[in-house]
């Protein structure tokens, strides 16, 4: 019987996940189907339950349901536990396992695809919402020299830094006090790119050779990348590679095999 998977969200019609996982299935010879599944805002649990009852083996979860997926999971990975958000569910005989693959996808895109080592680097993370929370523990695991969180609501950044500082050097600063030393990597994890808004970064925030990374991809990421290059970043990247890499992490969780991601990234870039 063909194994069934889906991406669940509201909205979900824009998701590239079915194309990504179809490519992974062709590569690995997996007998599976992967579809988009729209869930009404007040029917997420019911939607997942019906999909699981109908033979679903696992699901990717997109906005706005990642917190509800965290609550639904009966077991969670450590990275999902600390992120307080789940973007991947695996349906097992003994329950629902929840994971968060966003951070792993970000790290693989930066360190493998971009050949940018995080060890010993100064990292600036913009934003203190779910996207930032989801990547902090994997970032700390790469042993950067420091991670600074900056957010328009300073209290949210401070609370996030306090929570994650038990695992590594993590602190919060307001935008007007980001320091004169600059950063090797600046990650935009805010939702500002959706509207084209730009963070109030001071001059000198980018060190020589710095990488600017927007977790959005395509047109939505371009204003921030252009802004970063104008501010002194040496290179910039959008989050398309992260999208594919986090999907590969989900695929591995479900199928116990890790697909090649470079051909899929190249395919999507050619259409961008």
Residue pairs with C-beta under 8 A, 6 or more apart in sequence:
1 55
2 31
2 32
2 33
3 30
3 31
3 32
3 33
3 57
4 32
4 33
4 34
4 35
4 51
4 54
4 55
4 56
4 57
5 21
5 32
5 33
5 34
5 35
5 56
5 57
5 58
5 59
5 60
5 254
6 34
6 35
6 36
6 37
6 51
6 56
6 59
6 60
7 15
7 17
7 18
7 34
7 35
7 36
7 37
7 59
7 60
7 61
7 62
8 37
8 38
8 39
8 44
8 47
8 48
8 51
8 59
8 60
8 61
8 62
8 65
9 15
9 36
9 37
9 38
9 39
9 61
9 62
9 63
9 64
9 65
10 38
10 39
10 40
10 41
10 63
10 64
10 65
11 38
12 36
12 37
12 38
12 39
12 62
13 36
13 38
15 36
15 62
16 243
16 268
17 34
17 36
17 60
17 62
17 247
18 34
18 35
18 36
19 268
20 243
20 244
20 247
20 264
20 268
21 32
21 34
21 247
21 251
22 34
23 259
23 263
23 264
23 267
24 30
24 247
24 248
24 251
24 259
24 264
25 31
25 32
25 34
27 259
27 260
27 263
28 251
28 255
28 257
28 259
30 255
30 257
32 57
32 255
37 47
37 51
37 59
39 47
39 48
39 65
40 47
41 64
44 65
44 68
44 69
44 72
45 68
45 72
48 59
48 69
48 72
48 89
51 59
52 91
52 96
56 91
57 90
57 91
57 254
58 88
58 89
58 90
58 91
58 250
58 253
58 254
59 88
59 89
60 87
60 88
60 89
60 247
60 250
61 69
61 86
61 87
61 88
61 89
62 87
66 85
66 86
66 87
66 100
66 130
66 134
67 84
67 85
67 130
69 85
69 86
69 87
69 89
69 98
70 76
70 80
70 83
70 84
70 85
70 86
70 98
72 86
72 89
72 96
72 98
73 80
73 86
73 89
73 95
73 96
73 97
73 98
74 94
74 95
74 96
74 97
75 95
75 96
75 97
75 98
76 86
76 97
76 98
76 99
77 97
77 98
77 99
77 100
78 137
79 99
79 100
79 103
79 104
79 134
79 137
79 138
80 86
80 98
80 99
80 100
82 133
82 136
82 137
82 163
82 164
83 100
83 102
83 103
83 130
83 133
83 134
83 136
83 137
84 130
84 133
85 100
85 130
85 133
85 134
86 98
86 99
86 100
87 99
87 100
87 101
87 102
87 134
87 246
87 250
88 98
88 99
88 100
88 101
88 249
88 250
88 253
89 96
89 97
89 98
89 99
90 96
90 97
90 99
90 253
90 254
97 253
99 249
99 250
99 253
100 134
101 246
101 247
101 249
101 250
101 253
102 131
102 134
102 135
102 242
102 246
103 134
103 135
103 136
103 137
103 138
103 139
104 138
104 245
104 246
104 249
105 241
105 242
105 243
105 244
105 245
105 246
105 247
105 248
105 249
106 135
106 138
106 139
106 187
106 213
106 215
106 239
106 242
106 245
106 246
107 118
107 135
107 138
107 139
107 141
107 142
108 241
108 245
108 248
108 249
108 261
109 237
109 239
109 241
109 242
109 244
109 245
110 116
110 118
110 185
110 211
110 213
110 237
111 117
111 118
111 142
112 245
113 241
113 245
113 261
113 262
113 265
114 211
114 235
114 237
114 241
116 185
116 211
118 139
118 142
118 143
118 144
118 185
119 142
119 143
119 144
120 143
120 144
120 145
121 144
121 145
121 184
121 185
122 144
122 145
122 146
122 148
122 181
122 182
122 183
122 184
122 185
122 207
123 139
123 144
123 146
123 147
123 148
123 183
123 184
123 185
123 186
123 187
124 147
124 148
124 150
124 178
124 183
124 185
124 186
124 187
124 205
125 132
125 135
125 136
125 139
125 147
125 148
125 149
125 150
125 187
125 189
126 132
126 150
126 151
126 186
126 187
126 188
126 189
126 190
126 199
127 149
127 151
127 188
127 189
127 190
127 191
128 149
128 151
128 153
128 156
128 157
128 159
128 160
128 172
129 156
129 189
129 190
129 191
131 189
131 190
131 191
131 215
132 149
132 151
132 160
132 189
133 160
135 187
135 189
135 215
136 147
136 160
136 164
136 170
137 164
137 167
139 147
140 147
140 164
140 167
140 168
140 170
141 167
141 168
143 168
144 168
144 169
144 185
145 169
146 169
146 170
146 171
147 164
147 168
147 169
147 170
147 171
148 171
148 172
148 173
148 178
148 179
148 183
149 157
149 160
149 161
149 170
149 171
149 172
149 173
150 157
150 172
150 173
150 174
150 175
150 178
150 199
151 157
151 160
151 172
151 190
152 175
154 172
154 174
157 172
157 173
158 172
160 172
161 170
161 171
161 172
164 170
165 171
173 179
175 199
175 200
175 201
175 202
176 200
176 202
178 201
178 202
178 205
180 204
181 207
182 204
182 205
182 206
182 207
182 210
183 205
183 206
183 207
183 210
184 207
184 209
184 210
184 211
185 210
185 211
185 213
186 201
186 205
186 206
186 210
186 211
186 212
186 213
186 228
186 233
187 213
187 214
187 215
188 199
188 212
188 213
188 214
188 215
188 216
188 224
189 215
190 199
192 198
192 199
192 224
193 214
193 216
193 220
193 221
193 223
193 224
194 216
194 220
196 220
196 223
198 223
198 224
198 227
199 224
201 227
201 231
203 231
203 232
204 232
205 231
205 232
206 212
206 228
206 231
206 232
206 233
206 234
208 234
209 234
210 232
210 233
210 234
210 235
211 233
211 234
211 235
211 236
211 237
212 224
212 225
212 228
212 229
212 233
212 235
212 236
212 237
213 236
213 237
213 238
213 239
214 220
214 221
214 224
214 225
214 236
214 237
214 238
214 239
215 239
215 242
216 224
216 238
216 239
217 238
217 239
217 240
217 242
217 243
218 238
218 240
218 272
221 238
221 239
222 238
224 236
225 236
225 237
225 238
228 236
229 236
240 265
240 268
240 269
240 272
241 261
241 265
244 261
244 264
244 265
244 268
245 261
248 258
248 259
248 261
251 257
251 258
251 259
252 258
252 259
